[in-house]
Amino acid sequence: MSRVRALVAGFALFFAAGAIGTAGAVAIDQPLEFENERQEEQYYRLVQKLRCTVCQSETIYESGAQLAADMRERVYEMTVNGRSEEEIISYMTRRYGDYVLYKPPFQLNTALLWVSPFLLLIIGGVTWLQVVRRRQSAETELTESERRALERFRRGDS
């Protein structure tokens, strides 16, 4: 019976530690208190501009990941402490890189990200044209020995 109690106590400690570890994070449905409407608007605008670096295809507003909750909490704290939108975005990009922005800016270090779809399309188109041209030229151009063999074939010579 003591083993069962120890096991139950262990599970209880495990779940309590998990609950305490995530207590500070801002949950998606958690009501937040702001000093004014401007702060609330700024917070919701920011959490919809920042990408979850774990989920990658979701904003931190949409994501249920622990990191996204931590990021929401940090945005909330900075917003309530009077930081501007630019200051918060600057902080997040310093910490996580431009990737944290759901729409990264066009800069030298992100140029390949923006231009790569067009480059791939151009490279694919040029490659396709070259293949088509080679096939056409290969079909129409015969070597001298091929021409003689074709001529013999047409005459019926073996």
C-alpha distance (Angstrom), angle and dihedral (degrees) to the residues before:
residue distance angle dihedral
M1 . . .
S2 3.82 . .
R3 3.81 90.4 .
V4 3.80 90.2 56.4
R5 3.82 90.8 50.3
A6 3.80 91.1 48.1
L7 3.79 90.5 49.5
V8 3.82 92.3 48.8
A9 3.81 90.8 46.9
G10 3.81 90.1 49.6
F11 3.80 92.3 51.8
A12 3.80 90.7 46.8
L13 3.83 91.3 52.1
F14 3.80 91.3 46.5
F15 3.81 93.7 52.7
A16 3.81 92.7 41.8
A17 3.80 90.8 52.9
G18 3.81 90.2 49.8
A19 3.78 92.1 50.1
I20 3.81 92.8 48.1
G21 3.81 91.8 48.3
T22 3.81 92.4 57.6
A23 3.79 98.0 37.0
G24 3.81 94.4 99.9
A25 3.79 96.4 50.7
V26 3.78 119.3 99.2
A27 3.80 108.7 -116.0
I28 3.79 119.6 -145.8
D29 3.81 94.8 -113.4
Q30 3.80 96.0 37.2
P31 3.82 112.9 120.6
L32 3.79 111.6 -123.2
E33 3.77 128.4 -152.8
F34 3.80 120.0 -138.1
E35 3.78 131.0 -177.5
N36 3.80 92.6 -131.3
E37 3.79 143.2 -1.1
R38 3.82 92.8 -100.8
Q39 3.82 90.7 62.5
E40 3.78 92.0 48.0
E41 3.81 92.1 50.1
Q42 3.80 90.9 47.4
Y43 3.80 92.2 49.9
Y44 3.80 94.6 50.7
R45 3.80 92.0 43.5
L46 3.82 90.6 52.6
V47 3.80 98.1 45.8
Q48 3.81 87.7 53.4
K49 3.83 92.2 49.6
L50 3.80 97.0 49.8
R51 3.81 122.0 80.3
C52 3.78 123.8 -136.9
T53 3.79 104.6 -118.2
V54 3.81 90.6 -151.7
C55 3.82 99.5 48.3
Q56 3.82 94.4 33.1
S57 3.80 95.3 -169.3
E58 3.80 96.4 58.5
T59 3.76 135.0 67.8
I60 3.78 118.1 -122.0
Y61 3.80 86.2 -107.1
E62 3.83 91.1 62.2
S63 3.77 100.2 35.1
G64 3.77 124.3 97.5
A65 3.82 93.4 -164.2
Q66 3.80 118.9 123.0
L67 3.81 91.5 -123.0
A68 3.81 90.3 54.5
A69 3.80 89.5 51.2
D70 3.81 89.7 51.1
M71 3.81 90.0 48.6
R72 3.83 91.1 49.7
E73 3.80 88.9 50.4
R74 3.80 91.6 51.3
V75 3.82 91.6 48.2
Y76 3.81 89.6 48.7
E77 3.83 92.9 49.7
M78 3.79 93.0 47.4
T79 3.82 91.9 46.2
V80 3.81 93.5 49.9
N81 3.83 89.4 46.7
G82 3.81 89.2 59.1
R83 3.81 101.2 -103.9
S84 3.78 115.5 155.2
E85 3.79 123.9 -119.5
E86 3.81 90.2 -108.3
E87 3.81 92.1 51.9
I88 3.80 92.0 50.6
I89 3.80 93.3 47.2
S90 3.80 89.6 47.4
Y91 3.81 90.6 51.4
M92 3.81 92.8 48.6
T93 3.81 94.0 47.3
R94 3.81 91.2 48.7
R95 3.78 89.6 51.1
Y96 3.84 100.7 39.6
G97 3.82 104.5 15.5
D98 3.82 129.2 -120.7
Y99 3.80 88.3 -56.3
V100 3.80 89.3 78.8
L101 3.80 89.3 68.2
Y102 3.78 110.1 88.2
K103 3.81 88.3 -144.9
P104 3.82 105.1 32.7
P105 3.82 116.3 -153.3
F106 3.79 121.6 -106.9
Q107 3.80 102.8 -103.7
L108 3.77 135.4 143.4
N109 3.80 91.7 -92.8
T110 3.84 92.8 48.4
A111 3.82 97.5 38.9
L112 3.80 93.1 98.7
L113 3.81 89.8 52.6
W114 3.81 90.9 55.0
V115 3.82 98.4 38.0
S116 3.82 100.6 39.1
P117 3.84 97.0 86.1
F118 3.81 90.3 54.4
L119 3.80 92.4 43.8
L120 3.79 91.1 51.7
L121 3.79 90.5 49.1
I122 3.82 92.1 50.3
I123 3.82 93.5 45.0
G124 3.81 90.7 48.3
G125 3.81 91.6 48.8
V126 3.80 93.8 48.9
T127 3.81 91.4 47.1
W128 3.80 91.3 49.6
L129 3.83 91.5 50.0
Q130 3.81 91.4 50.1
V131 3.80 92.3 50.4
V132 3.81 92.0 48.8
R133 3.83 92.4 48.1
R134 3.80 92.8 48.2
R135 3.80 91.0 50.7
Q136 3.81 91.6 49.8
S137 3.79 93.6 47.3
A138 3.80 91.7 45.3
E139 3.80 90.2 53.9
T140 3.81 95.9 49.9
E141 3.81 102.6 37.8
L142 3.79 117.8 74.9
T143 3.76 127.2 -179.3
E144 3.79 119.2 -118.8
S145 3.81 92.9 -103.5
E146 3.83 90.5 49.6
R147 3.82 90.1 51.6
R148 3.82 91.6 51.3
A149 3.80 91.2 47.8
L150 3.81 90.7 49.1
E151 3.79 90.9 49.2
R152 3.83 91.3 50.5
F153 3.80 89.4 48.8
R154 3.81 91.6 51.7
R155 3.84 91.5 50.1
G156 3.75 91.3 47.9
D157 3.81 95.2 -115.4
S158 3.77 115.3 142.7
